[in-house]
């Protein structure tokens, strides 16, 4: 029998402990089968809500620029107001940025194709 009363320590696992709120990760020493094992626990929110300040740090854009983009009439950044605070989901911001990048690249490609077509159909110089 093992030290914890089970038949064998081979199938034993580390005890799962919840991570306290507000902590992103921790390093703990956990007794395991009579030995000290260092366990690293990492917690990461997969799709966090970002304030305008946090989004500015994430995107390297100023808060004023982001505020203008949220209020843009044609293609605003998807955002939510909660108690007067502006919140933006990181995944929605990333998708919004990808749409804008693709739209500009597509417009440039169409412009280049139109210029090339105009050059091909133009009368030769004499």
N, C-alpha and C positions, 0 to 999 in steps of 0.2 A: 504494500500500500504506500501511496505517496504521502508527503508531509501534510497535504491538505485533506486527507481522508479518502481520496479517490483511489481507484485501483492502480492507475498509472499516471505519472506526470507527463507522459509523452503527448497526450491529447489536450493538455491544459492550455488555456489561453489567458492572455492578459485581461485583467478586469476592465470592463468598459465604464468609464466615469464621464458624466456629462461635463462639457466645458462651460465654465461660468460665462454669463452674458458679458459682452464687451471685451472678451479676450480672444485674440486671433489665433493663438497657439500657445503651447506650453511644453516644457521639458520636465518630466517627472521621473523620479526613481520609484520603481514598482517592484515589490518582492515577488519572485516567480520561481517556484520549485526550489526554494532554498537559496536562490541567487538574487543579486540586484541587477535588474535590467533597466536600461534607460529607454523610455518610450517617448517618442515625439508625436504630438497630436497637433494637427493643423486643421483649422476651420476656415473655409472661405465661402462667402456668399457668391453664388453663381451669377446672379443678376441683381446687383444692388440698386437701390434708389439713390440718386446723387442730388445733392443740393447744387445750386448754381456755383457756389464756391468750389465744391468738390469736382464738379464737371469742368470748371476752368482749369483746375490742376491736372485733371485727366487729359483734357484736350489741348492744353497749351494755348487756349484762346482766352481773351479777357472776359470778365463777367459782363461788361458792357456789350461786347460783341455777341456773346451768347444771348443776352437779353434782347438785343435787336433781332437775332435769328429766331428766337421764340415768338416774337411779335411779327415776323415776316408774314405778309398776306398770301404770297404764292406757295411757299413750301416751308411752313414753320417746323421747328423742332418739336416733336410730341412731348408735351409736358402736362403736369397736373398741379393744381394748387390745393394744398392741404393747410387749412388754417392760416392762409396768407403766405405760406412758404411754397416756393416753386420747387417741384421735384421732377427729376427726369430719370427714366430707366436707362441704364448703361447700354443694354442691348438695343433699345429703340434709337438711342443717339447713334450707335455704331451703324445701324441699318440706314438711318437718315444720311449719315456721312457717305456711306457706300452708294446710295442713290444719287447723291450730288456728284460724287466723283465719276460715276458711270455716265451720268447725263452730260457732264462737261466733256468727257473723253469722246462720247458719241457725237456731240455737236462739232468738236474739232475734226473728227474723222469725216463727217459729212461735208464740212467746209473744205477740207483738203481734197476730197473727191470731186467736189464741184469746181474747184480751181483747176484740178488736173483735167477734168472734162472740158472746161473752157479753153485751156491751152491746146488740147487735142483738136478741137473743132474750129479754132481760130484760123483765119486765112494766113498763109505764109507771108512773111515780109519780103518786099522786093528791093 
